[in-house]
Amino acid sequence: MPAALPGHMTPNIEAMNINPIKRVNLSDQVFEQMKNLILTGEWVPGLHLPSESTLAELFGVSRVTVRQCIHRMVALGLAETRSGEGTFIRTLSPGQSISGLVPVAYLSDDNMLSVLEFRKAIEGYTAELAAKKADADDIAKLNMILADMDQKKHDVEKFSEADYNFHHELAVICRNPLILESYNLISDMLRSAMKSIVAKRGHTQGLYYHRALLDRIIAKDAEGCRVLMSQHIDDTYDDMLSIISANK
């Protein structure tokens, strides 16, 4: 080994915590293809999968490998096996997105309604608690976010991001680590749902409710803030349900 240059340390190769990269086995490769077929919509919910022997021939692997992948899909909730009928693709759920199994972008409109139902369960109290705890700095921050929303109201992506920032800031103001971590855990899902809502519904109602919420926070009207947030999400839910139903 060549001598180290002056002023430079020579690394201790033996002490480095580096593990050799393992090659992906056939089962992993087949499973990833199966999952992508679901995500791209080629394998739609309710689809009756071909037999193990047919899939083995299509993938160019053994029936044992295909069986392993199907068992894995069933265990993860991507498919279900019905006795005497075969294996069927299941509808993707928001829970699978939280786990990182399914990218948020692939969640359906119906799952977006589930996100709104979850928001209703936690955001009313979050707004109430924020109204009780908000100080001058918190109110200044909410004012800045609201101004950002108004400035970006004609840009769906930027407006929806500012919309998310407002709701996230309410969680921050609560000073409750469990509430904040809940928001952080599903942040990608919330962003995706808000972007879809703004794209379908526009910005008018969002700006109205956020301004009204801020007014109640400034007034320390905790109960009014909770009621208004619930109304905001209820109105959004009803509008999105109508839009989704009309498009079916």
N, C-alpha and C positions, 0 to 999 in steps of 0.2 A: 504494500500500500504506500503511495507517495506521501512524503512528509507534508504536514499541514503548513499553509502559508502563515507568515507572522501575523498575529492578531486574529487569526481565524481558528475556531474550534473544530476538531474532527469528530463527526458524529459517531456514537457508539451503535453500530449497525445491529448488534445482537440485542441491545436494550430497546430497540424501537418496537412499539406496539402496533405492528402491521401484520395483517393476516392475508394469505394468498386469496385472490379472487376466485370464487367457485364458479364453474360453468353451470349455466342454467340447464336443468334436466328436461327431458321430453315432456314430462307431466306439467311442469311450469309453463313451458312454451304453448302447449295445447290449451291450458287453462286461460292464459292471457288472450289467446285468439278467441276462445269462447266468450270471454268477458267483453272483448271489443265488438264481437258480433251483436251482443246485447246493447252496448252503448251506442253503436252506429245505427241501431234500429233494424238490422237484418233479422235478428231474432227478437220478435216482438212479444210482449206479454201474452200468455195463453198459447204460444206456439208449441205444438207437439214435436219434440225432437226426434230425429231419425233414430233407428236402432243403434246399439253399440257397435255392431259389426259394420253398419253403413258409415258411421262416424269414424271408425277406425280406418276404414278404406279411404275416406276423404282426407283425413289428417295424415295418413301414411304411418300410423302407429298401431300398437297392439290394442286389443279390446281391454286388456287390463289397464293400460294407460288412460283410455277413454273413461273406463269405469271410475278410476281414481278422480278424474277431473269432475265427473258428474257428481260424485259424492261430495267433493269440495264445494261445488256450486250449490248443492242442496244445503250443506252445513252453513253456508254464508247467506242463505236466503235468496239466491239468484234464480233458483229452480226448485221445483218440487216433484217428487215421484209419487204417482198414484197407483195403488195396487191394481194390477191387471190392465192398466192403461198405458203406462210409460212415464216419461219425464217431460215436464212442461215448464216454460219460462215464466217467472213471476214478475209482477210489477215492482219496479225499483222504489225504494222508500227513502224518506229524508234521513232516517237513522243510518242507512248505509253510506250516506254522504258524510255524516258526522264522523263515522269510523274511518273515513278516507278511502273506502272501497270503491265508491262511485263518485266521480266528479260532479260538483254541484250543477254544472251547465247541462247535465243530462236529466235533471229532475223535471217532472211533468208539471202542467198547470195544476192538477189535482194536489200534487205534493206542495205546491206553493200555497195553496189554501191551508194545508197543514201547518206551514210556517206561520201564517197569520193567526191560526188558532193558538199556537204556542206563544206567539207574541202577546195575544190578548191575556193569556194566563199570567204573564210576568210583567208586562210593561205598564199596566195600570198602577200596580203598587210601586214599581220603579219610579214612575213620574211623581207619585204621592211622596215617596221618601226623598226624592230630589228636591221637591218644593220645600220640604221641611229643613233640608240641610244646606241648600245653596247659599253661598256667600257672594260678595260683590265680584270677586274674581271669576266665579263660576258663571254668573249672569253675563259678565263681559264676554266670556268664551262662547256662551250660547248665542249672544248677539252677533258675534263674528261669524259663527257658523250659519246663522239665519241670513245674514247679509251675503254670505257666499252662495247659499241656495238661491237667493233672489238674483244674484249676478249671473248664475249659471243655469237659470230656469229653462233656457232654450237648448241646452245640451243634455240629453238624457243620461249619458254616462256620468258626467261631472255632477249633475244635479242629484242623481241617485246616490252618489258617493257622499255628497254633503248631507243628504237626508240620513244616511247611515251614521255619519259622524255626529249628528244631532242626538240621535237615539243612544249612541254609544256614550256620548258625553253625559247624558242623564244617568247612565249606569255608573260612570266614574264619580259623579257628584254624590251618589248614594253612600260612598265610602264603605261599601260592603263587598269584600273580596269574592264572595260566592256569587253574588249577582253579576259582578263584572266578569268573572271567569266564565259564567254561562254565556254572556254575550261574545266573549272572545272565542269560545269553543265553536260557536256556530256563525262566526263573523262572515265567512265566505257564503254561507247559505243565505244569511240576511241580505248581504250585498246583492246577490243574484236575484233574490225575490224582489227587492226594492227596485232594481233596474228594470225587471219585467213589468212591475206595477206602473212605474213612471212611463215606460214605453207604451203601455196600453191605455193608461188613464190620464196622462198629462201631469202638470205640476201645480195646477190651481188649488186643488183641495189640500195638497201637501203643505203649500205655503200658508194657507189659511189656518190649518190646525197647528202648525208649528209656531206661528205668531201668537195664536191664542194660548198655547201651552206656556210660552215664555211669559206672557202677561200674567198668567196665574202663578207662575213660579216667582216672579217679581213681587206679586201681592201676597206671597206665602199662603196661597189658597191650596193647601195640600189635597183636600177632598175634591175640590173643583178640578184640580189637575188630574187626579185619578179618573174621574168621570169623563173628562174631555178626552183623555188618551184612549179609554175604552171605546168611546164614541168614534174616535178617529179610526181605530182598527176595525170596528164594526162596519163603518161606512165603506172602508176599503174592501173588506171581505165581501160585502153585498155587491159592490160594483164589479169586483173581479169575478164573482160567481156568475153574474149576469153576462159579462163579456165572454167567459169560458163557455157557458151554456149556449150562447148565440153562435159560437164558432164550431160547436160539435155537429 
